């Protein structure tokens, strides 16, 4: 798993946010389009694409996309 692929999959969960907004250092909760439903979609994407089941606690620990990537990679 590479971070650029993870970012692409992460970005695909958003409809209206430009792909250029998604970088490893992006604090995803600060994005205008962020919502709890997108959070659930991201958890679902991670489980389906990476066979990793994250908890809400895992998700809360991450501030940036890179943080989330490292949590997934560690599991």
HTML snippet that shows the backbone in 3Dmol.js (N, CA, C, O; Angstrom):
<script src="https://3Dmol.org/build/3Dmol-min.js"></script>
<div id="view" style="width:600px;height:400px;position:relative"></div>
<script>
const pdb = `
ATOM      1  N   UNK A   1       0.854  -1.179   0.000  1.00  0.00           N
ATOM      2  CA  UNK A   1       0.000   0.000   0.000  1.00  0.00           C
ATOM      3  C   UNK A   1       0.899   1.242   0.000  1.00  0.00           C
ATOM      4  O   UNK A   1       1.825   1.364   0.802  1.00  0.00           O
ATOM      5  N   UNK A   2       0.600   2.136  -0.907  1.00  0.00           N
ATOM      6  CA  UNK A   2       1.343   3.396  -0.985  1.00  0.00           C
ATOM      7  C   UNK A   2       0.430   4.551  -0.602  1.00  0.00           C
ATOM      8  O   UNK A   2      -0.780   4.508  -0.828  1.00  0.00           O
ATOM      9  N   UNK A   3       1.021   5.573  -0.026  1.00  0.00           N
ATOM     10  CA  UNK A   3       0.239   6.714   0.453  1.00  0.00           C
ATOM     11  C   UNK A   3      -0.509   7.405  -0.684  1.00  0.00           C
ATOM     12  O   UNK A   3      -1.633   7.866  -0.481  1.00  0.00           O
ATOM     13  N   UNK A   4       0.084   7.487  -1.872  1.00  0.00           N
ATOM     14  CA  UNK A   4      -0.607   8.163  -2.980  1.00  0.00           C
ATOM     15  C   UNK A   4      -1.872   7.414  -3.386  1.00  0.00           C
ATOM     16  O   UNK A   4      -2.880   8.037  -3.722  1.00  0.00           O
ATOM     17  N   UNK A   5      -1.829   6.086  -3.359  1.00  0.00           N
ATOM     18  CA  UNK A   5      -3.028   5.293  -3.663  1.00  0.00           C
ATOM     19  C   UNK A   5      -4.070   5.442  -2.569  1.00  0.00           C
ATOM     20  O   UNK A   5      -5.267   5.521  -2.847  1.00  0.00           O
ATOM     21  N   UNK A   6      -3.612   5.481  -1.323  1.00  0.00           N
ATOM     22  CA  UNK A   6      -4.523   5.671  -0.195  1.00  0.00           C
ATOM     23  C   UNK A   6      -5.222   7.027  -0.316  1.00  0.00           C
ATOM     24  O   UNK A   6      -6.431   7.125  -0.104  1.00  0.00           O
ATOM     25  N   UNK A   7      -4.468   8.061  -0.655  1.00  0.00           N
ATOM     26  CA  UNK A   7      -5.046   9.399  -0.806  1.00  0.00           C
ATOM     27  C   UNK A   7      -6.082   9.408  -1.932  1.00  0.00           C
ATOM     28  O   UNK A   7      -7.146  10.013  -1.794  1.00  0.00           O
ATOM     29  N   UNK A   8      -5.775   8.744  -3.035  1.00  0.00           N
ATOM     30  CA  UNK A   8      -6.724   8.681  -4.152  1.00  0.00           C
ATOM     31  C   UNK A   8      -8.026   7.998  -3.710  1.00  0.00           C
ATOM     32  O   UNK A   8      -9.115   8.492  -4.003  1.00  0.00           O
ATOM     33  N   UNK A   9      -7.916   6.876  -3.013  1.00  0.00           N
ATOM     34  CA  UNK A   9      -9.099   6.172  -2.527  1.00  0.00           C
ATOM     35  C   UNK A   9      -9.861   7.015  -1.504  1.00  0.00           C
ATOM     36  O   UNK A   9     -11.092   7.025  -1.490  1.00  0.00           O
ATOM     37  N   UNK A  10      -9.124   7.712  -0.658  1.00  0.00           N
ATOM     38  CA  UNK A  10      -9.721   8.605   0.339  1.00  0.00           C
ATOM     39  C   UNK A  10     -10.501   9.709  -0.370  1.00  0.00           C
ATOM     40  O   UNK A  10     -11.649   9.986  -0.022  1.00  0.00           O
ATOM     41  N   UNK A  11      -9.877  10.334  -1.359  1.00  0.00           N
ATOM     42  CA  UNK A  11     -10.487  11.451  -2.087  1.00  0.00           C
ATOM     43  C   UNK A  11     -11.745  11.009  -2.839  1.00  0.00           C
ATOM     44  O   UNK A  11     -12.669  11.802  -3.017  1.00  0.00           O
ATOM     45  N   UNK A  12     -11.784   9.774  -3.271  1.00  0.00           N
ATOM     46  CA  UNK A  12     -12.944   9.268  -4.008  1.00  0.00           C
ATOM     47  C   UNK A  12     -14.215   9.234  -3.161  1.00  0.00           C
ATOM     48  O   UNK A  12     -15.307   9.060  -3.703  1.00  0.00           O
ATOM     49  N   UNK A  13     -14.094   9.396  -1.859  1.00  0.00           N
ATOM     50  CA  UNK A  13     -15.263   9.394  -0.979  1.00  0.00           C
ATOM     51  C   UNK A  13     -15.950  10.766  -0.957  1.00  0.00           C
ATOM     52  O   UNK A  13     -17.046  10.910  -0.416  1.00  0.00           O
ATOM     53  N   UNK A  14     -15.304  11.751  -1.541  1.00  0.00           N
ATOM     54  CA  UNK A  14     -15.821  13.123  -1.577  1.00  0.00           C
ATOM     55  C   UNK A  14     -16.345  13.427  -2.977  1.00  0.00           C
ATOM     56  O   UNK A  14     -15.748  13.006  -3.968  1.00  0.00           O
ATOM     57  N   UNK A  15     -17.450  14.150  -3.063  1.00  0.00           N
ATOM     58  CA  UNK A  15     -18.042  14.480  -4.355  1.00  0.00           C
ATOM     59  C   UNK A  15     -17.605  15.842  -4.880  1.00  0.00           C
ATOM     60  O   UNK A  15     -17.364  15.993  -6.078  1.00  0.00           O
ATOM     61  N   UNK A  16     -17.502  16.833  -4.000  1.00  0.00           N
ATOM     62  CA  UNK A  16     -17.329  18.214  -4.433  1.00  0.00           C
ATOM     63  C   UNK A  16     -15.963  18.824  -4.144  1.00  0.00           C
ATOM     64  O   UNK A  16     -15.709  19.966  -4.526  1.00  0.00           O
ATOM     65  N   UNK A  17     -15.085  18.089  -3.481  1.00  0.00           N
ATOM     66  CA  UNK A  17     -13.779  18.631  -3.120  1.00  0.00           C
ATOM     67  C   UNK A  17     -12.762  18.282  -4.204  1.00  0.00           C
ATOM     68  O   UNK A  17     -12.650  17.127  -4.613  1.00  0.00           O
ATOM     69  N   UNK A  18     -12.029  19.285  -4.659  1.00  0.00           N
ATOM     70  CA  UNK A  18     -11.021  19.080  -5.710  1.00  0.00           C
ATOM     71  C   UNK A  18      -9.931  18.123  -5.222  1.00  0.00           C
ATOM     72  O   UNK A  18      -9.528  18.161  -4.060  1.00  0.00           O
ATOM     73  N   UNK A  19      -9.468  17.277  -6.120  1.00  0.00           N
ATOM     74  CA  UNK A  19      -8.430  16.290  -5.787  1.00  0.00           C
ATOM     75  C   UNK A  19      -7.158  16.974  -5.282  1.00  0.00           C
ATOM     76  O   UNK A  19      -6.416  16.394  -4.490  1.00  0.00           O
ATOM     77  N   UNK A  20      -6.905  18.198  -5.735  1.00  0.00           N
ATOM     78  CA  UNK A  20      -5.701  18.923  -5.309  1.00  0.00           C
ATOM     79  C   UNK A  20      -5.720  19.266  -3.816  1.00  0.00           C
ATOM     80  O   UNK A  20      -4.680  19.594  -3.245  1.00  0.00           O
ATOM     81  N   UNK A  21      -6.887  19.191  -3.187  1.00  0.00           N
ATOM     82  CA  UNK A  21      -7.010  19.478  -1.752  1.00  0.00           C
ATOM     83  C   UNK A  21      -6.463  18.336  -0.890  1.00  0.00           C
ATOM     84  O   UNK A  21      -6.193  18.522   0.297  1.00  0.00           O
ATOM     85  N   UNK A  22      -6.302  17.166  -1.489  1.00  0.00           N
ATOM     86  CA  UNK A  22      -5.923  15.975  -0.723  1.00  0.00           C
ATOM     87  C   UNK A  22      -4.429  15.736  -0.817  1.00  0.00           C
ATOM     88  O   UNK A  22      -3.899  15.357  -1.861  1.00  0.00           O
ATOM     89  N   UNK A  23      -3.768  15.968   0.308  1.00  0.00           N
ATOM     90  CA  UNK A  23      -2.327  15.750   0.438  1.00  0.00           C
ATOM     91  C   UNK A  23      -2.108  14.998   1.750  1.00  0.00           C
ATOM     92  O   UNK A  23      -3.015  14.959   2.582  1.00  0.00           O
ATOM     93  N   UNK A  24      -0.944  14.404   1.960  1.00  0.00           N
ATOM     94  CA  UNK A  24      -0.725  13.693   3.221  1.00  0.00           C
ATOM     95  C   UNK A  24      -0.974  14.565   4.453  1.00  0.00           C
ATOM     96  O   UNK A  24      -1.470  14.078   5.469  1.00  0.00           O
ATOM     97  N   UNK A  25      -0.636  15.837   4.365  1.00  0.00           N
ATOM     98  CA  UNK A  25      -0.762  16.724   5.534  1.00  0.00           C
ATOM     99  C   UNK A  25      -2.153  17.350   5.673  1.00  0.00           C
ATOM    100  O   UNK A  25      -2.382  18.135   6.594  1.00  0.00           O
ATOM    101  N   UNK A  26      -3.075  17.019   4.782  1.00  0.00           N
ATOM    102  CA  UNK A  26      -4.433  17.574   4.846  1.00  0.00           C
ATOM    103  C   UNK A  26      -5.140  17.120   6.116  1.00  0.00           C
ATOM    104  O   UNK A  26      -5.239  15.924   6.391  1.00  0.00           O
ATOM    105  N   UNK A  27      -5.630  18.088   6.888  1.00  0.00           N
ATOM    106  CA  UNK A  27      -6.452  17.776   8.063  1.00  0.00           C
ATOM    107  C   UNK A  27      -7.877  17.599   7.548  1.00  0.00           C
ATOM    108  O   UNK A  27      -8.608  18.566   7.334  1.00  0.00           O
ATOM    109  N   UNK A  28      -8.247  16.336   7.358  1.00  0.00           N
ATOM    110  CA  UNK A  28      -9.474  16.029   6.612  1.00  0.00           C
ATOM    111  C   UNK A  28     -10.746  16.528   7.273  1.00  0.00           C
ATOM    112  O   UNK A  28     -11.721  16.806   6.574  1.00  0.00           O
ATOM    113  N   UNK A  29     -10.773  16.650   8.583  1.00  0.00           N
ATOM    114  CA  UNK A  29     -11.978  17.167   9.252  1.00  0.00           C
ATOM    115  C   UNK A  29     -12.192  18.662   8.988  1.00  0.00           C
ATOM    116  O   UNK A  29     -13.277  19.189   9.237  1.00  0.00           O
ATOM    117  N   UNK A  30     -11.161  19.341   8.486  1.00  0.00           N
ATOM    118  CA  UNK A  30     -11.262  20.765   8.162  1.00  0.00           C
ATOM    119  C   UNK A  30     -11.807  21.015   6.755  1.00  0.00           C
ATOM    120  O   UNK A  30     -12.105  22.156   6.401  1.00  0.00           O
ATOM    121  N   UNK A  31     -11.937  19.969   5.961  1.00  0.00           N
ATOM    122  CA  UNK A  31     -12.483  20.130   4.613  1.00  0.00           C
ATOM    123  C   UNK A  31     -13.952  20.513   4.701  1.00  0.00           C
ATOM    124  O   UNK A  31     -14.684  19.994   5.544  1.00  0.00           O
ATOM    125  N   UNK A  32     -14.384  21.423   3.832  1.00  0.00           N
ATOM    126  CA  UNK A  32     -15.770  21.906   3.855  1.00  0.00           C
ATOM    127  C   UNK A  32     -16.781  20.780   3.711  1.00  0.00           C
ATOM    128  O   UNK A  32     -17.854  20.823   4.312  1.00  0.00           O
ATOM    129  N   UNK A  33     -16.446  19.786   2.926  1.00  0.00           N
ATOM    130  CA  UNK A  33     -17.385  18.704   2.639  1.00  0.00           C
ATOM    131  C   UNK A  33     -17.419  17.623   3.718  1.00  0.00           C
ATOM    132  O   UNK A  33     -18.281  16.745   3.678  1.00  0.00           O
ATOM    133  N   UNK A  34     -16.499  17.671   4.678  1.00  0.00           N
ATOM    134  CA  UNK A  34     -16.414  16.624   5.699  1.00  0.00           C
ATOM    135  C   UNK A  34     -17.726  16.497   6.471  1.00  0.00           C
ATOM    136  O   UNK A  34     -18.347  17.490   6.850  1.00  0.00           O
ATOM    137  N   UNK A  35     -18.126  15.258   6.690  1.00  0.00           N
ATOM    138  CA  UNK A  35     -19.301  14.970   7.516  1.00  0.00           C
ATOM    139  C   UNK A  35     -19.131  13.585   8.132  1.00  0.00           C
ATOM    140  O   UNK A  35     -18.238  12.828   7.749  1.00  0.00           O
ATOM    141  N   UNK A  36     -19.983  13.270   9.075  1.00  0.00           N
ATOM    142  CA  UNK A  36     -19.919  11.944   9.692  1.00  0.00           C
ATOM    143  C   UNK A  36     -20.226  10.856   8.666  1.00  0.00           C
ATOM    144  O   UNK A  36     -19.700   9.748   8.768  1.00  0.00           O
ATOM    145  N   UNK A  37     -21.069  11.158   7.682  1.00  0.00           N
ATOM    146  CA  UNK A  37     -21.367  10.166   6.644  1.00  0.00           C
ATOM    147  C   UNK A  37     -20.138   9.872   5.785  1.00  0.00           C
ATOM    148  O   UNK A  37     -19.912   8.727   5.396  1.00  0.00           O
ATOM    149  N   UNK A  38     -19.360  10.884   5.494  1.00  0.00           N
ATOM    150  CA  UNK A  38     -18.120  10.655   4.743  1.00  0.00           C
ATOM    151  C   UNK A  38     -17.146   9.860   5.611  1.00  0.00           C
ATOM    152  O   UNK A  38     -16.422   9.003   5.104  1.00  0.00           O
ATOM    153  N   UNK A  39     -17.125  10.133   6.899  1.00  0.00           N
ATOM    154  CA  UNK A  39     -16.292   9.355   7.810  1.00  0.00           C
ATOM    155  C   UNK A  39     -16.648   7.875   7.760  1.00  0.00           C
ATOM    156  O   UNK A  39     -15.763   7.020   7.726  1.00  0.00           O
ATOM    157  N   UNK A  40     -17.936   7.575   7.755  1.00  0.00           N
ATOM    158  CA  UNK A  40     -18.381   6.180   7.645  1.00  0.00           C
ATOM    159  C   UNK A  40     -17.992   5.585   6.296  1.00  0.00           C
ATOM    160  O   UNK A  40     -17.587   4.425   6.218  1.00  0.00           O
ATOM    161  N   UNK A  41     -18.114   6.377   5.237  1.00  0.00           N
ATOM    162  CA  UNK A  41     -17.724   5.905   3.904  1.00  0.00           C
ATOM    163  C   UNK A  41     -16.223   5.588   3.865  1.00  0.00           C
ATOM    164  O   UNK A  41     -15.811   4.619   3.227  1.00  0.00           O
ATOM    165  N   UNK A  42     -15.421   6.390   4.535  1.00  0.00           N
ATOM    166  CA  UNK A  42     -13.976   6.152   4.578  1.00  0.00           C
ATOM    167  C   UNK A  42     -13.675   4.878   5.353  1.00  0.00           C
ATOM    168  O   UNK A  42     -12.846   4.075   4.924  1.00  0.00           O
ATOM    169  N   UNK A  43     -14.337   4.683   6.485  1.00  0.00           N
ATOM    170  CA  UNK A  43     -14.145   3.439   7.242  1.00  0.00           C
ATOM    171  C   UNK A  43     -14.519   2.232   6.394  1.00  0.00           C
ATOM    172  O   UNK A  43     -13.822   1.218   6.413  1.00  0.00           O
ATOM    173  N   UNK A  44     -15.609   2.336   5.655  1.00  0.00           N
ATOM    174  CA  UNK A  44     -16.056   1.247   4.780  1.00  0.00           C
ATOM    175  C   UNK A  44     -15.047   0.999   3.655  1.00  0.00           C
ATOM    176  O   UNK A  44     -14.734  -0.149   3.341  1.00  0.00           O
ATOM    177  N   UNK A  45     -14.543   2.073   3.052  1.00  0.00           N
ATOM    178  CA  UNK A  45     -13.546   1.940   1.983  1.00  0.00           C
ATOM    179  C   UNK A  45     -12.295   1.242   2.510  1.00  0.00           C
ATOM    180  O   UNK A  45     -11.745   0.370   1.838  1.00  0.00           O
ATOM    181  N   UNK A  46     -11.843   1.613   3.694  1.00  0.00           N
ATOM    182  CA  UNK A  46     -10.640   1.012   4.278  1.00  0.00           C
ATOM    183  C   UNK A  46     -10.858  -0.483   4.514  1.00  0.00           C
ATOM    184  O   UNK A  46      -9.974  -1.298   4.249  1.00  0.00           O
ATOM    185  N   UNK A  47     -12.032  -0.830   5.011  1.00  0.00           N
ATOM    186  CA  UNK A  47     -12.320  -2.240   5.267  1.00  0.00           C
ATOM    187  C   UNK A  47     -12.359  -3.043   3.961  1.00  0.00           C
ATOM    188  O   UNK A  47     -11.825  -4.151   3.896  1.00  0.00           O
ATOM    189  N   UNK A  48     -12.985  -2.488   2.929  1.00  0.00           N
ATOM    190  CA  UNK A  48     -13.112  -3.204   1.649  1.00  0.00           C
ATOM    191  C   UNK A  48     -11.798  -3.264   0.868  1.00  0.00           C
ATOM    192  O   UNK A  48     -11.440  -4.323   0.351  1.00  0.00           O
ATOM    193  N   UNK A  49     -11.083  -2.157   0.776  1.00  0.00           N
ATOM    194  CA  UNK A  49      -9.871  -2.107  -0.056  1.00  0.00           C
ATOM    195  C   UNK A  49      -8.626  -2.641   0.647  1.00  0.00           C
ATOM    196  O   UNK A  49      -7.725  -3.179   0.003  1.00  0.00           O
ATOM    197  N   UNK A  50      -8.581  -2.490   1.977  1.00  0.00           N
ATOM    198  CA  UNK A  50      -7.358  -2.846   2.698  1.00  0.00           C
ATOM    199  C   UNK A  50      -7.568  -3.961   3.727  1.00  0.00           C
ATOM    200  O   UNK A  50      -6.629  -4.350   4.422  1.00  0.00           O
ATOM    201  N   UNK A  51      -8.785  -4.469   3.823  1.00  0.00           N
ATOM    202  CA  UNK A  51      -9.117  -5.549   4.761  1.00  0.00           C
ATOM    203  C   UNK A  51      -8.707  -5.194   6.190  1.00  0.00           C
ATOM    204  O   UNK A  51      -8.215  -6.039   6.938  1.00  0.00           O
ATOM    205  N   UNK A  52      -8.917  -3.938   6.549  1.00  0.00           N
ATOM    206  CA  UNK A  52      -8.615  -3.443   7.897  1.00  0.00           C
ATOM    207  C   UNK A  52      -9.882  -2.816   8.456  1.00  0.00           C
ATOM    208  O   UNK A  52     -10.466  -1.913   7.857  1.00  0.00           O
ATOM    209  N   UNK A  53     -10.291  -3.309   9.610  1.00  0.00           N
ATOM    210  CA  UNK A  53     -11.479  -2.753  10.253  1.00  0.00           C
ATOM    211  C   UNK A  53     -11.013  -1.785  11.339  1.00  0.00           C
ATOM    212  O   UNK A  53     -10.446  -2.191  12.353  1.00  0.00           O
ATOM    213  N   UNK A  54     -11.263  -0.504  11.106  1.00  0.00           N
ATOM    214  CA  UNK A  54     -10.891   0.525  12.077  1.00  0.00           C
ATOM    215  C   UNK A  54     -12.082   0.827  12.980  1.00  0.00           C
ATOM    216  O   UNK A  54     -13.239   0.706  12.577  1.00  0.00           O
ATOM    217  N   UNK A  55     -11.772   1.215  14.190  1.00  0.00           N
ATOM    218  CA  UNK A  55     -12.814   1.655  15.111  1.00  0.00           C
ATOM    219  C   UNK A  55     -12.969   3.166  14.993  1.00  0.00           C
ATOM    220  O   UNK A  55     -12.140   3.842  14.384  1.00  0.00           O
ATOM    221  N   UNK A  56     -14.033   3.681  15.578  1.00  0.00           N
ATOM    222  CA  UNK A  56     -14.206   5.137  15.604  1.00  0.00           C
ATOM    223  C   UNK A  56     -13.058   5.769  16.383  1.00  0.00           C
ATOM    224  O   UNK A  56     -12.631   6.881  16.073  1.00  0.00           O
ATOM    225  N   UNK A  57     -12.563   5.067  17.385  1.00  0.00           N
ATOM    226  CA  UNK A  57     -11.435   5.567  18.166  1.00  0.00           C
ATOM    227  C   UNK A  57     -10.188   5.718  17.287  1.00  0.00           C
ATOM    228  O   UNK A  57      -9.461   6.706  17.395  1.00  0.00           O
ATOM    229  N   UNK A  58      -9.951   4.738  16.425  1.00  0.00           N
ATOM    230  CA  UNK A  58      -8.816   4.829  15.488  1.00  0.00           C
ATOM    231  C   UNK A  58      -8.963   6.060  14.613  1.00  0.00           C
ATOM    232  O   UNK A  58      -8.005   6.801  14.389  1.00  0.00           O
ATOM    233  N   UNK A  59     -10.168   6.265  14.127  1.00  0.00           N
ATOM    234  CA  UNK A  59     -10.435   7.403  13.237  1.00  0.00           C
ATOM    235  C   UNK A  59     -10.222   8.725  13.977  1.00  0.00           C
ATOM    236  O   UNK A  59      -9.685   9.675  13.408  1.00  0.00           O
ATOM    237  N   UNK A  60     -10.636   8.787  15.228  1.00  0.00           N
ATOM    238  CA  UNK A  60     -10.480  10.020  16.014  1.00  0.00           C
ATOM    239  C   UNK A  60      -9.018  10.346  16.278  1.00  0.00           C
ATOM    240  O   UNK A  60      -8.664  11.515  16.431  1.00  0.00           O
ATOM    241  N   UNK A  61      -8.163   9.327  16.334  1.00  0.00           N
ATOM    242  CA  UNK A  61      -6.737   9.552  16.597  1.00  0.00           C
ATOM    243  C   UNK A  61      -6.053  10.284  15.446  1.00  0.00           C
ATOM    244  O   UNK A  61      -5.053  10.973  15.650  1.00  0.00           O
ATOM    245  N   UNK A  62      -6.588  10.136  14.244  1.00  0.00           N
ATOM    246  CA  UNK A  62      -5.952  10.713  13.063  1.00  0.00           C
ATOM    247  C   UNK A  62      -6.407  12.155  12.856  1.00  0.00           C
ATOM    248  O   UNK A  62      -7.600  12.457  12.886  1.00  0.00           O
ATOM    249  N   UNK A  63      -5.440  13.030  12.648  1.00  0.00           N
ATOM    250  CA  UNK A  63      -5.748  14.424  12.293  1.00  0.00           C
ATOM    251  C   UNK A  63      -5.605  14.634  10.795  1.00  0.00           C
ATOM    252  O   UNK A  63      -6.385  15.362  10.181  1.00  0.00           O
ATOM    253  N   UNK A  64      -4.603  13.989  10.216  1.00  0.00           N
ATOM    254  CA  UNK A  64      -4.317  14.169   8.796  1.00  0.00           C
ATOM    255  C   UNK A  64      -4.552  12.863   8.038  1.00  0.00           C
ATOM    256  O   UNK A  64      -4.700  11.797   8.637  1.00  0.00           O
ATOM    257  N   UNK A  65      -4.583  12.967   6.726  1.00  0.00           N
ATOM    258  CA  UNK A  65      -4.711  11.761   5.906  1.00  0.00           C
ATOM    259  C   UNK A  65      -3.516  10.850   6.144  1.00  0.00           C
ATOM    260  O   UNK A  65      -3.667   9.629   6.186  1.00  0.00           O
ATOM    261  N   UNK A  66      -2.336  11.428   6.299  1.00  0.00           N
ATOM    262  CA  UNK A  66      -1.127  10.641   6.563  1.00  0.00           C
ATOM    263  C   UNK A  66      -1.235   9.897   7.891  1.00  0.00           C
ATOM    264  O   UNK A  66      -0.816   8.743   7.984  1.00  0.00           O
ATOM    265  N   UNK A  67      -1.787  10.534   8.913  1.00  0.00           N
ATOM    266  CA  UNK A  67      -2.009   9.855  10.202  1.00  0.00           C
ATOM    267  C   UNK A  67      -2.876   8.619  10.001  1.00  0.00           C
ATOM    268  O   UNK A  67      -2.564   7.541  10.507  1.00  0.00           O
ATOM    269  N   UNK A  68      -3.957   8.783   9.266  1.00  0.00           N
ATOM    270  CA  UNK A  68      -4.883   7.682   9.027  1.00  0.00           C
ATOM    271  C   UNK A  68      -4.205   6.583   8.217  1.00  0.00           C
ATOM    272  O   UNK A  68      -4.384   5.397   8.493  1.00  0.00           O
ATOM    273  N   UNK A  69      -3.436   6.980   7.227  1.00  0.00           N
ATOM    274  CA  UNK A  69      -2.687   6.013   6.424  1.00  0.00           C
ATOM    275  C   UNK A  69      -1.779   5.154   7.311  1.00  0.00           C
ATOM    276  O   UNK A  69      -1.729   3.934   7.153  1.00  0.00           O
ATOM    277  N   UNK A  70      -1.071   5.785   8.236  1.00  0.00           N
ATOM    278  CA  UNK A  70      -0.151   5.045   9.112  1.00  0.00           C
ATOM    279  C   UNK A  70      -0.900   4.130  10.086  1.00  0.00           C
ATOM    280  O   UNK A  70      -0.397   3.063  10.437  1.00  0.00           O
ATOM    281  N   UNK A  71      -2.066   4.527  10.515  1.00  0.00           N
ATOM    282  CA  UNK A  71      -2.881   3.655  11.375  1.00  0.00           C
ATOM    283  C   UNK A  71      -3.291   2.411  10.595  1.00  0.00           C
ATOM    284  O   UNK A  71      -3.201   1.295  11.108  1.00  0.00           O
ATOM    285  N   UNK A  72      -3.740   2.600   9.362  1.00  0.00           N
ATOM    286  CA  UNK A  72      -4.141   1.463   8.521  1.00  0.00           C
ATOM    287  C   UNK A  72      -2.930   0.573   8.225  1.00  0.00           C
ATOM    288  O   UNK A  72      -3.026  -0.651   8.313  1.00  0.00           O
ATOM    289  N   UNK A  73      -1.807   1.174   7.881  1.00  0.00           N
ATOM    290  CA  UNK A  73      -0.602   0.401   7.538  1.00  0.00           C
ATOM    291  C   UNK A  73      -0.108  -0.418   8.734  1.00  0.00           C
ATOM    292  O   UNK A  73       0.460  -1.495   8.556  1.00  0.00           O
ATOM    293  N   UNK A  74      -0.319   0.080   9.926  1.00  0.00           N
ATOM    294  CA  UNK A  74       0.146  -0.624  11.130  1.00  0.00           C
ATOM    295  C   UNK A  74      -0.712  -1.828  11.483  1.00  0.00           C
ATOM    296  O   UNK A  74      -0.289  -2.695  12.247  1.00  0.00           O
ATOM    297  N   UNK A  75      -1.916  -1.882  10.929  1.00  0.00           N
ATOM    298  CA  UNK A  75      -2.824  -2.988  11.281  1.00  0.00           C
ATOM    299  C   UNK A  75      -2.673  -4.100  10.325  1.00  0.00           C
ATOM    300  O   UNK A  75      -3.350  -5.120  10.453  1.00  0.00           O
TER     301      UNK A  75
END
`;
const viewer = $3Dmol.createViewer("view");
viewer.addModel(pdb, "pdb");
viewer.setStyle({}, {cartoon: {color: "spectrum"}});
viewer.zoomTo();
viewer.render();
</script>
